[in-house]
């Protein structure tokens, strides 16, 4: 299974999360949980992160950093030193991709397998093909 966690301000990052989930489902992943980090309590997010080996995290860039709700999730995962996860990430931005950079350094620190190239979406320029390819590649690594 896969847990997808995202933080979004204007809906662009949420759109990516939903498209990746659809692609995962179309490519055989049956257990997919999606959390909006600004609405789901961290305890529920962590429960699903422990439950499934696949984790996909996405966030928008906010002041050249990552969305604060996603930063809180990353810190909670780091404190618990969660091991051995298949990881993918994505981010949206206007002028600098601080979210993607933070997620990249997070993956390195956790020593997780980053199994897909990240999606970087500038503003509202939604790329459905990139999301579909991401989900397909991620699903292939799980099976």
C-alpha positions as CSV (number, residue, x, y, z in Angstrom):
1,X,0.0,0.0,0.0
2,X,0.9,3.7,-0.3
3,X,0.3,6.6,2.0
4,X,0.2,10.0,0.2
5,X,0.5,13.1,2.4
6,X,0.3,16.6,0.9
7,X,0.1,20.2,1.9
8,X,-1.6,22.7,-0.5
9,X,-2.5,26.4,-0.4
10,X,-4.3,26.9,-3.6
11,X,-5.2,23.4,-4.7
12,X,-2.3,22.7,-7.1
13,X,-0.5,20.3,-4.9
14,X,-3.7,18.6,-4.0
15,X,-4.4,18.1,-7.7
16,X,-1.0,16.3,-8.1
17,X,-1.7,14.1,-5.1
18,X,-5.1,13.1,-6.5
19,X,-3.7,12.4,-10.0
20,X,-0.9,10.2,-8.6
21,X,-3.4,8.3,-6.5
22,X,-5.5,7.6,-9.6
23,X,-2.5,6.4,-11.5
24,X,-1.4,4.1,-8.6
25,X,-4.9,2.6,-8.5
26,X,-4.9,2.1,-12.3
27,X,-1.6,0.4,-12.0
28,X,-2.7,-2.2,-9.4
29,X,-2.1,-0.6,-6.0
30,X,-5.2,-1.4,-4.0
31,X,-4.4,0.2,-0.6
32,X,-4.0,4.0,-1.0
33,X,-4.6,6.5,1.8
34,X,-4.4,10.2,1.1
35,X,-3.9,12.8,3.9
36,X,-4.2,16.6,3.6
37,X,-1.6,17.5,6.3
38,X,-3.5,20.6,7.3
39,X,-6.7,18.6,8.0
40,X,-5.6,15.1,9.2
41,X,-4.2,14.8,12.7
42,X,-0.6,13.7,12.7
43,X,-1.4,10.6,14.7
44,X,-3.6,9.3,11.7
45,X,-0.9,10.2,9.2
46,X,1.8,8.4,11.2
47,X,-0.4,5.3,11.6
48,X,-0.7,5.0,7.9
49,X,3.0,5.7,7.3
50,X,3.8,2.8,9.6
51,X,1.1,0.6,7.9
52,X,2.3,0.9,4.3
53,X,5.8,0.6,2.8
54,X,5.1,3.2,0.1
55,X,5.1,6.9,1.1
56,X,4.6,9.8,-1.3
57,X,4.8,13.3,0.2
58,X,4.1,16.6,-1.6
59,X,4.1,20.2,-0.6
60,X,4.0,23.7,-2.0
61,X,6.8,26.1,-1.5
62,X,6.1,28.7,1.1
63,X,8.7,31.5,1.7
64,X,11.3,29.3,-0.1
65,X,10.6,26.6,2.5
66,X,8.0,23.8,2.5
67,X,4.4,24.1,3.5
68,X,4.4,24.3,7.3
69,X,1.9,21.4,7.8
70,X,4.3,19.2,5.7
71,X,7.3,20.4,7.7
72,X,5.5,19.2,10.9
73,X,4.9,15.8,9.3
74,X,8.6,15.5,8.2
75,X,9.8,16.4,11.7
76,X,7.4,13.8,13.2
77,X,8.8,11.1,10.9
78,X,12.4,12.1,11.6
79,X,11.9,12.0,15.4
80,X,10.5,8.5,15.1
81,X,13.3,7.4,12.8
82,X,11.0,5.4,10.4
83,X,13.0,2.9,8.4
84,X,12.8,1.1,5.1
85,X,10.3,3.0,3.1
86,X,9.8,3.3,-0.7
87,X,9.6,7.1,-1.2
88,X,8.4,9.5,-3.8
89,X,7.8,13.2,-3.6
90,X,6.5,16.2,-5.5
91,X,6.2,19.9,-5.1
92,X,4.6,23.0,-6.5
93,X,6.1,26.5,-6.5
94,X,5.9,30.0,-8.0
95,X,9.5,31.2,-8.2
96,X,11.7,28.7,-6.2
97,X,11.3,25.0,-5.6
98,X,12.1,25.1,-1.9
99,X,9.6,22.3,-1.2
100,X,11.2,19.8,-3.5
101,X,14.7,20.7,-2.2
102,X,13.5,20.1,1.4
103,X,11.9,16.7,0.5
104,X,15.1,15.7,-1.3
105,X,17.2,16.4,1.8
106,X,14.6,14.6,3.9
107,X,14.9,11.4,1.8
108,X,18.7,11.5,2.1
109,X,18.5,12.0,5.9
110,X,16.0,9.1,6.3
111,X,18.0,6.9,3.9
112,X,14.8,5.9,2.1
113,X,14.7,4.6,-1.4
114,X,13.6,7.4,-3.7
115,X,12.0,5.3,-6.4
116,X,10.8,8.0,-8.8
117,X,12.1,11.3,-10.1
118,X,10.1,14.1,-8.3
119,X,7.4,16.1,-9.9
120,X,8.1,19.8,-9.9
121,X,5.0,21.9,-10.8
122,X,5.4,25.5,-11.5
123,X,2.3,27.4,-10.3
124,X,-0.9,25.9,-11.8
125,X,0.8,24.2,-14.8
126,X,-0.7,20.8,-14.2
127,X,1.0,18.0,-16.0
128,X,-1.3,15.0,-15.9
129,X,1.1,12.8,-18.0
130,X,3.9,13.4,-15.4
131,X,1.5,12.4,-12.6
132,X,0.4,9.3,-14.5
133,X,4.0,8.3,-15.2
134,X,5.0,8.9,-11.6
135,X,2.2,6.6,-10.3
136,X,3.0,4.0,-12.9
137,X,6.7,3.9,-12.0
138,X,6.0,3.9,-8.3
139,X,3.5,1.1,-8.6
140,X,6.0,-1.0,-10.6
141,X,8.6,-0.7,-7.9
142,X,6.1,-1.9,-5.3
143,X,5.4,-5.2,-7.1
